[in-house]
Every structure is written in structure tokens, then in C-alpha cells.
Amino acid sequence: METTSTARVLRVLRLALHVSFAGLLLLGVLRMASDPPMKFAWSLCLACVLAVVYLVGTVWENRYAHGRSDRNPRFLAAPWLVVISALWGALVLMSENFISVVFPLFFLFLLLLPRAIALACVVVLTSGVVLSQRLHIGAEDFTAGMVYGPVLGAVFAVVMASSYRAMYRDVLRYQRTLSALETTRTELARTERAAGQATERERLAREIHDTLAQGLSSIVLMSRAARASLSRDDVRRTDERLGTIETAASENLAEARRFVHNLSSPALAVPLADALRQLCERTTEEARARGDELTVAFTEDGTGQADFAQQTVLLRAAQTLLANVAQHARAQHAVVSLSWWDHDVSVDVVDNGVGFTSDRVPPAEPCNGFGLPGLHDRVSAAGGTATIESAPGDGTAVTVRLPLNPPPANTAPRVVDPASGGSEPPRSPDTDLPGDTQ
């Protein structure tokens, strides 16, 4: 995590506290070098014990703060301060040279204890300093400055400790906010990645259903028809159907290779009108090879130009609809019409088959979940409409219409029901809020 300038200031202040404690303690020991040997030896021993206790506490706290220890020394803060204060008090009773060590102790109490308790301890320490000076110097040489000095030092320590606490709280707040932002960013990236993967899987599934799956389905039907003609010793019909199987297999192999390379469609290597015309001719040939009487014609009205994504949607829609006509409609004739308008382009697929009830869209295919529901999803995602008109015995007419200038990507999907008179279902105004991506 990035270190802020405030955090660096706090580290410097903590280091200065430890250095000042060690320096003042060492200075007191050096000043006692001229004292009697026994007194100097006792003061040196007490100073060493104080230094060791202080060092153990600070090292333990530093290891925990940097994650190198799992044991939090916070519960030992009060006993640690008591031991340090007792050792310091013993040194002060032996010599006034250790009185200055009280200033780092002020900060320790103010930083480690609750505010009220810490202030009370500062008052006690300040009183101890004043009394120790009177004890060592005597009443005759005791002056008011010996009271003002410790009191002013205590006030300064309180102000500095309060500032340190305020900066420390700011650093903690910053670190928590940054950690929350990083967690949110990670979660958002994971969610977006999962959504993107799901969308891409859905897109590829539709592409495979509308191309490879339809082609393989035709190959299966052709192979069954070829087996039936072979059982009747109809060599000419069998050879014709085997040729159709070979053509379909070659086209699907080209589809598969193109998917591997760039996930596009070989049929779109030509203009949309030519791709639709070839689709109609291929559907007619496959139907004839199966022994069906289906004939599919193509017409184009007007001229225009759609982008690659729109051409793909229209071609896939026509492939899905003609596959449904060939497999379910039992029709003799079907017409695919490409119409260019001022601001829209549409593909109509009309057949004279058995039809179905138009107030209920047929369910998704059990084996793959696509078909007409998948067609609606694809067209809606492109900002277009799919209109189905059908009745039992009267055939089916499906119109897929796309705007040549598509709406923004977050436009809500819409499917027009002809039973509603061609009107679109009402949309919530919340779906049009700027920047709304939900």
C-alpha cells in the first residue's frame, strides 16, 4: 500500500521519540561518571535495565505493526509503562541527572493510555519532577523556574501528542478507505470479467447454433435421406444427396476454421444480399436432396448499407428462420425479403406452412435453448425488433427490423407483439438515466 507523507511524518516522530529517550538516558549516565563508584554502578545497572525493558517493548510493538508477529502487545502497555516509570523514578531518586527523561515518558503515556488517564499520569509525573528537584537541590536554591519548566514541557507534550493522534487517525482513515477502494475495484473487475465471459459465451453459443449446428443438422437429415434412397437402390438420388452432404460439410468446415481464426462468418465475405441469396439457394438444394418440396426465393427492395454487426444479426436471423421453416413448417414455398428504408433495414421471412398460434412464442429448443427466443435476444441486443405473425394453417411471417443508426448500447431490449397493434411495451424512465449500466 502506498505510503503517504503524513505516514512518513509519523514514522519520523516515533523514531525521534525513541532516539530522545535513549539520548537523555545516556546523557544522565554520563553525567554521573564523576559520582562515587558505588552510586554510579547502581545508576548504571538501573539505566541498563530501563533501556532493555524499553527496547523490548518498542521492538515487540514494531514487529506487530509490520506484520512480523501475530501477538498484539497492546494489553501489556499499562504494565510496561508502570515498570518503566518505576525504574525512572528510582533513577531520579538517585540523581537529578535523569529528570529530563520524563519528557519522552510524557509522550508514551499520552499515546498509549486513554486521554483522561494519560493526563492524570502526566500531572503525577510533573509533580514528581518538581518534588525531586526540591529534594536534590534543597529549599534554599529551589526557584519558580523549576516549576515552570516541567509544566511547560508537559503542556507541550500534550499538544504534540494530540497532534500526533489526529494525524494517526487520518492515516488510518486513509488506509481503510484505500483498502475499501482496492477491494471494490477488485470485486468490480471480477464481476465485469465474469459478465464479459458470460456475454461472450452467449454470443459464441448463438453463432455456433446459427451456423455449425444448423449445418450439422442438415448433414444428419441428408445422411438419413441418403440411407433411405440407398435402401431403394436409387443410385442417382443417393449420389445427389451425398453431394449435398459433402457441400454442407465443406461449408461447415470453413465456418469452423473461420471461427478459430477471427470468429467471423465466411458468408459475410460477400454483401448481405448475396449472402441471403446463397442461403436461400442452399436451403432449396438441401430440401430437394431430402425429398422435400420446399422452394425458397429471395428479393431485395431498395439499396443501403449496414455495418458488419447488423449484417451478422440479419443473416443469423434468416438462417434461424429458414432452419425452422425446413424442419417444422412443412411448407412448399418461402420468401426471404431484404428491404432498405430511410433509417432502417429489415429482413422478412414468409412461408406457407402449418403455422402456429401467434400469441405464444414457441419455447426454446430443449437441446440448446436457442431458436426463436434466441432470435429475439439477438435482435433486441442490437436495438431492433422482431415481429412474428402466424396462425394455424396460414403460414408464418417474421420481420426482423434494425435501425441503421442504432441506439446506445444500454437501450432496453424490446420485442413487438403484433397482437398489441405494433406498439412497443412501455419502458421505465429509469432505464434511460445517463450512465445507468445496470
N, C-alpha and C positions, 0 to 999 in steps of 0.2 A: 504494500500500500504506500502511496506517495506520502513523503514527509513534508509537512507544512513548515513555514518559517516560525510560526508560534510554537510548534512542537520542538523545533531546534532551540528556541529560546528557553523553553522549559528544561531541556536537557542541560543547557549551559548553566542555568540557575541551580539545578540539582548538583551538578559537578562542583560548582562554586561553593555550595553548602558543605559538601564533604571535604573539599580542599581546605576551606577555612577552619573546619573543626580540627583536622589533622594539624594544620599550621599553628593554630592557637595552642593546642595541646603540647606540641613540640616546643613552642616558644616558652611555655610555662616550665617545662622540664629543664630547658637550657638556662633559664633564669635562676633555677635552684642549684645550679652547679657549684655555686660558692657557699651553699649552706653546709651545715655539719654532715659528714658522710652518712650517718645513720638516717637522718631525716631525708637526705637526698635519695638514699636507697629505697626507703619506704615510698616516697613520692614517685620514684621511677617505676616501682612494681605496680602501684595503683594506676599510673598512667598507661602502662603496657596492658594491664587487664582491661581498662576502659577502651583502649584502642582496639583490642581484639574483639570485645563484645560489640563495639560499634561496627567494626568491619564485617563480622559475621552477619549482623542484621542487614546491613546495606547490600552485601553480596547476595544473600538469600532473596531479598526483595528484587534485586536487579535480574537475577536468573528467572524468577517467576514472571516478571514483567515482559521478558523477551521470549517466553515460552520454553525455556530450557529446564524448567522444573514445574511439576504439577501440584506441588504443595504450596498453598497460599499462606504466607507468613502474617497475614493481617491480624489473626487472632492473638498473635504474640506481641503486637505493637505496644500495648499498655505495659505488660511485664518488662519488655525490653527498655522502655523509657524509664521505668522505675529503677532498674538496675543501673542504667547509665547515670540517672540523676543521683543515685546513692553514691556511686563511685566518684562522680564530680563533686558532690558535697564533701566527701572525705578529703579529696584533694584541696578543696577550698579551705577546709578547717586547718590543713597543714600549712598552706601558703596562699597569700593573696595573688600570687602569680597566675593562678588558674581561674581567676574570676572572669576573665574575658571569654572563656569557653562558653559562658552562658548564652551568648548571642546566637551561635548555631543551635543551641538547645531550644531557644525560643521558637525557631522555625520548625524544629522537629515536633514539638508539642502542638503547634498551630496546624501543621499539615497532617498529623497522624490521629489526632483526637477530635471529637466533636467540638464545635465552636465554643460553647459555654464552658465545658471542662477545660479546654485548652486555654481560654482566657484566665480562668481561675489559677491554672498551673503557672501561667506567665506572671501573675501577680505574686504568687508564692515564691517563684524563682527570683523575681526582682527584689522582694523583701529579704530573701536570703543573701543576695549580693550586698545589699545595703548593710545588713547586720554583720556580715563577715568583714566588710571594710572597717566598720566601727570596732570590731573585735581585734583586728590585726593592727590598726593604726592607733586606736585609742581615742578617747573623747576629746582630748586637747587638740589633736590635729584633724579631727573629723570636720568636713566642710559641707555646705549645701550642694556643691558641685558633685559630691559623691552620691547624692540622691538623684540629682537631675540627670546625670549621665546614664545610669541604668534605666531610669524611667523613660528617657527619650529613646534609648536603644530598644526598649520593649515596645514602645509605640511604633517605631519604625518597623520592627519585626512584624507587628500585627498588620500594618498597612501592606507590607511586601507579601506576607503570607496570603492576605485576602486577594491581592492581585494575582498571585500565583494560582490560587484556587479558581479564580474566574477564567484565567487562560486555560487551565487544565480542563474545566468544564466545556469550554469552546472546542478544544481539541477532541474531547470525547464525542461531543455532538457532531463535529465534522466527520470523525471516523465512522460513527454509526450511520450517518447519512450516506457517506460514500459506500459503506458496506451494503446498505439497503439498495442504493442505486446499482451497484455491481450485481447484486442478487437479482434485481428486477431486470437488468439488461440481459443477464444470462438466461433467465426464465423466458423473457420475450424472444430472444434469439432461438431458444429451443422450441418455443411454440411456433414461431414463424417457420423454422426449418421443418417441423412436423407438418404444418399446414401446407407448405410448399411441396413436400414429398407426397402428401395425400392428394393434392391437386394434380401433380404430375402423374401419379399412378392412375388417377381417374382419367386424365387425358389420354394416356397411353392405352388404357383399357378400352376406351371408346374407339381410338384409332384402330386397334387390333380387331375389335369386334366388327367395325365397319369395313375392314379391308381383308385381313388374313382370315378371320373367322368366317366371313361370308364366302370367300373364295374356297376355303376348305369344305364348307357346307355344300357348295356347288360340286366340288370334286366327289364328295361322298354320294350325292344324288346321281351324278353322271356314272360313277362306278356301278351303282346298283342297276341303273338303266342298261349299261353295257353288259352286265352279267345276265340280265333278262333277255336281251337280244341275242347274246351268245348261246343261251339255252335253246333259243328258237332257230339256231343256225343261220341267223340273219347277219352275214358277214359284212355287208355294206353298212348297215346301221351300227354294228359293233365298231367297225373301223371309224365311222364318223364320231361316235361317242368317245372313243379312245383319243381321237384327235382333239376333241373339246377338253378332255381331261388334261392332255398334255399342254394345251394352251393355257388353261386355268392354272395348272401347276407352275408353268413358267412365269406367268404374271404374278402369282403369289410369291415365288422365289425372288422376283425383282422387288416386290414390296418389302419382303423381309430384309433384303440386302440394303435397301434404301433406309429402312428404319435403323439398321445398325450404324449406318454412316451419318445420317443427319436428321432422322426421324421425320422426313417429309414424304410426299407421295409421288410416285412416278407418273401418276395420271395428271398431276398438276404441272408437269413439264410442258404441257400444251395449254392453250387458252381454255377457259372454263367451258365455253360452248362446245369445243371439240372433245373435251373430256366427258361431258354429258352425252354427246352423240356416240362416242365409243362405248360408254356404259350401256346405252340403250341397245346398240348393235350386239354387244356381248351377251346381254341378258336375253335377247331374242334367240341368238345362236344356242345358248345353253338350254333354253326352254325347248327349242326344236330338237336338240340332241336327246333330251329326256323324253321326248314324245308328247310334250305339251303343245297347245295351240296358241300360246301367248306371243303376241307381237307388240313390241314397244317402239313407238315413234318419238322423234324429238323435234321441237320447234323453238325458234328464238324470235322474240319480239323486241325490236329496238336494239340499241347499242349502248355500251357503257363499259366501265372498268371498276372492278372491286379489288381490294387488296388481297394479299395471299391468304390471310386468316379467314376472311369472308368467303373466298372461293373454296377453301377447305371445308368450311361448315356446310356450304350449299352442296358440294359434291358428296360429302359424307351423308347428308340428309337424303339425297337422291339414291345413294347406294342402299341405305337402310330401308327406304320406302319401296324400292324395286325388289329388294330381297323379301319383304313382307308380301308384296304382290305375287311373286313367284311361288312362295311357299304356302301362303294362306288364302289368297283371294280367289283362286280358281277362275281367273279372268282370261278372256281371249284377247283383249286389247288394252293397252295402257299408253298414255301420252305424258311425256316429260316436257314442260314448257319453261323456258328461261325468259324472263321479262325484265326489261330495264326501264326504270321510271326516273323522274327528275331527281329524287333524293333516295330512292330505294331500289333494291333488286330482289326479285322473287323467283322461286322455283316451285312449279305446280306439278304434282304427280296425280293423274286421274286414271282410274281403271273401271272396268265394267264387271267387277267381281261380285262376290256374295255380300260384301259389306258387313257392317256391324252396327250396334246401337251407338249413336254418336254422343249420347250424354254420359258415356262412361268410356274413358280411355282404357284400352286393353292393358292388363298388368304386365309388369316386366317379365322377361323371359326367365324361367326358373334356373336355367343353366348358367346365365351370366348377368342377369339383372339389367340388361340394356333394352334395345328395341325402341318402341315409341316413347316410353319415359326417358330413355337416354337421349333420344332426339330432342325432346322438349328441353332437357337440361342444357344440351349443347347450344341450341338456338337461343335460349334465354341468356346464357352466359355471354353470347355475342351481341346482346341487346336487341334481338329480333323477336318475332312472334311466329308461332306455329299454329295454324288453324286446320282443324280436322272436320270434314263434313262427310257423314256416311249414314246409311240406313240399310237394313237387311234387304237384300235383293236389288239394291240400286247402286252398288259400287261404292267407291270411296274417292274423295278428293282431298288432298292435303296441300296446303300452301305454306311455304316457308319464306318469310319476308325479312330482309335485313336492311337497315339504314346504311346508305353509302357513307354518311358521316356518323359513325357510331357514337353513342352517348358515353359518358365517363365509365370507367371500369366498375365503379361501385353501384351502378344502376341496378335496382332490384329486378330479379327475373320476372318475366310476365309471359303468360300463355293465354291466348284469346280463345274463349269458348264461343262458337258460333251461336249457341243457344241464347247467349246474352245479347245478341244483336250486334256483335262485333265490338262492343265496348270493352275497355280494359278494366280489370278489377281495381277498386280504389287502393291507393297507396298511402301509407302513413307519411305525414310530412317529416317525421324523424329520419326517414331513410334518405332524405335529401340534405341533411345537415352537412356543411362543408367539413371535409376531413374525417367524416364518420366512416370507419372501416370495419365496423362490427358486422 
